[in-house]
Amino acid sequence: MTQQVKFLEPTVVLAKLNDGTAYIIDVREPHEYSEMHIAGVTPMPMSQFDPSAVSPPENKTLIFQCRSGQRCGMASEQLIDAGYEGEIYRMAGGLLAWTAAGLPVETGAST
């Protein structure tokens, strides 16, 4: 992994989400997203991941999020391979760490 990719703890990701400085991409598959997700994240399933579609607003931090952190690495590598030069963050531990920390999620029941 290059220096371009860094990790953020879920609590830091939540703080960035709350202050409006996070651009979070959830690379889990649609059925996973519909079961549970973080409010305000952008779904972009790994199976359909398109690096050219990743365009975080200038004032926001790009953060990848998945279930455990594995797919975030794959998405980061694909983005770098496609020529992305900005900083990329991965949420450490993925949604498993987020929920273990008791942070808020939306479930399939809420639309």
C-alpha positions in Angstrom: 0.0 0.0 0.0 1.3 3.4 -0.9 1.7 6.5 1.3 -1.3 7.8 -0.6 -3.6 5.5 1.3 -4.2 6.1 5.0 -6.5 4.7 7.7 -9.1 6.5 9.8 -10.8 5.1 12.9 -14.6 4.9 12.7 -15.0 7.6 15.3 -12.9 10.0 13.2 -15.0 9.1 10.1 -18.2 9.9 12.1 -16.7 13.3 13.2 -15.9 14.1 9.5 -19.4 12.9 8.4 -21.0 15.1 11.1 -18.9 18.2 10.2 -19.6 17.7 6.5 -16.0 17.0 5.4 -16.3 13.3 4.5 -17.1 11.8 1.1 -17.7 8.2 2.0 -18.0 5.5 -0.6 -19.4 2.1 0.5 -18.0 -0.6 -1.8 -20.1 -3.4 -0.3 -22.7 -5.1 -2.6 -26.3 -3.8 -2.9 -27.8 -6.6 -0.7 -25.3 -5.7 2.1 -26.0 -1.9 1.7 -29.8 -2.5 1.9 -29.4 -4.5 5.1 -27.4 -1.9 6.9 -25.4 1.2 6.0 -24.1 4.5 7.4 -26.4 7.4 6.6 -25.1 9.7 4.0 -22.6 7.4 2.3 -22.5 6.8 -1.5 -22.9 3.2 -2.5 -20.6 2.0 -5.3 -20.4 -1.8 -5.2 -17.0 -3.4 -5.7 -18.5 -5.6 -8.4 -19.4 -2.5 -10.4 -16.6 -0.2 -9.2 -15.6 2.4 -11.7 -12.6 4.6 -10.7 -13.7 7.3 -13.2 -16.9 7.7 -11.2 -15.0 8.6 -8.0 -15.0 12.4 -7.8 -15.1 13.7 -4.2 -15.9 17.4 -3.9 -12.7 19.5 -3.4 -13.3 20.3 0.2 -14.1 16.7 1.3 -12.0 13.7 2.4 -12.4 10.6 0.3 -13.0 7.6 2.5 -13.7 4.1 1.4 -15.8 1.8 3.6 -16.7 -1.8 3.4 -17.6 -4.6 5.8 -14.2 -5.4 7.3 -11.6 -3.3 5.3 -10.6 -5.8 2.6 -12.6 -4.4 -0.3 -11.5 -0.9 0.6 -8.0 -1.8 -0.2 -9.0 -3.2 -3.6 -10.9 -0.1 -4.4 -8.0 2.1 -3.3 -5.6 0.1 -5.6 -7.9 0.4 -8.6 -8.3 4.1 -8.0 -4.5 4.6 -7.8 -4.0 2.4 -10.9 -6.4 4.6 -12.8 -4.2 7.6 -12.0 -6.0 9.2 -9.0 -3.5 11.4 -7.2 -5.4 12.6 -4.2 -5.3 11.2 -0.7 -7.4 8.1 -0.1 -8.6 7.0 3.3 -9.9 3.6 4.4 -12.1 3.2 7.4 -10.2 0.9 9.7 -12.1 -2.3 10.4 -14.9 -1.4 8.1 -18.6 -1.5 9.1 -17.8 -4.3 11.7 -15.6 -1.8 13.6 -18.2 0.9 13.2 -21.0 -1.1 14.7 -18.7 -2.6 17.4 -18.1 1.0 18.4 -21.8 1.5 18.7 -22.0 4.1 16.0 -25.3 4.8 14.2 -26.4 2.9 11.1 -29.6 2.8 9.0 -31.1 -0.7 8.4 -33.2 -2.1 5.6 -36.3 -1.3 7.5 -35.8 2.5 7.1 -36.0 3.9 3.6 
